[in-house]
Amino acid sequence: MKRKLLDILACPMCKKHPLELIEIKTKNDEIVEGAIYCDTCERYFLIIEEIPVMLPDELRDKKQENEFLQKNKDSLPEKIIKQGKPWHL
């Protein structure tokens, strides 16, 4: 995901803009893995293989998200790992 994309993204649940970017892995100035966080509704949205996955709660893949959270728990802030919606560790 290009950082510039963050300028136009809004939370799909509460429509807040701007959102917070948490970078885990970058390559050639693009975010390969990371998360986007909405501090209004406390939801996180993952960036997987350069793609921001910004789906409403009912369409999210809980298994995929839990695997991502477990794998990256040392790189993500506590507000995502322990309190983030819709799921947390």
N, C-alpha and C positions, 0 to 999 in steps of 0.2 A: 504494500500500500504506500503510495506517495504521501508524505506528510501534508502536502498542500490539500489533499482530499479532506482533511480534518476541518478546513475552513468552511466546507459546505455540508458536512454531516450533522444531523440532529438525532436525538434519541427517538427511536420509533415508538416508545411508550408514552413519554411525557412531552416530547417535542423540544426539549431544552437544547440550546446551542450557546456557546461552544462546549465541546466535550473534552475530557482529559485523555491524553495519550500515554500509555505505558509501553515502552519499548523493551522487548526481550532479545530479539535477534534482528540485526539489520544486515543488508548486503547492497552495496552500491547506492547508498542513500535511500533505500526503500525498507520499509518495515516488513520483515518476513514473518515474525511472530511477535505477538503482543496483545494488548487489550485496550479497549476504549471504555472509559468510565463516565457515567452520568452521576454527578453528585446530588442532583435533585431527587431522582427516584432510586438511587443507589444500585443501578443495574450496570453490569459489565457486558461487553460484547467482545468476542475474541477476534484476533487477527490470525488466520491460519493460512500458511503458504501465500502470503501477501494479500489475502482477501479478507476484508472486514465482514464478519458474519453478524449482521444486525437484524435479527428476526424477532418478532413478538414472542413472548414466553411460550405460548402454546405450540409454536413451530420449532422450538429449539431442541437440539439433540443432547439430552442430559448425559448420556454415556460419553459422548465425545467431549463435552465440556468438563466433566469430572476427570477424565483422563488428562486433559490439558492442564487443569488446575493442579492435579497431583504432580505431573511432570515439571511444572514451572512454579511450584509453591515457594521456592526460595527467591524467585525473581519478581514475584507479584506482591503488591502491598497487602497488608492485613485487611484493609477495607474491602478487598475483593475476595481474598481467601476465606476470611471468617464471617464477613457480613454481607458480601455481595449478593445481589438478587439476579436471577431467580433461585440459584443454588449456590451453596458454598460447602467447603470441606468441614 
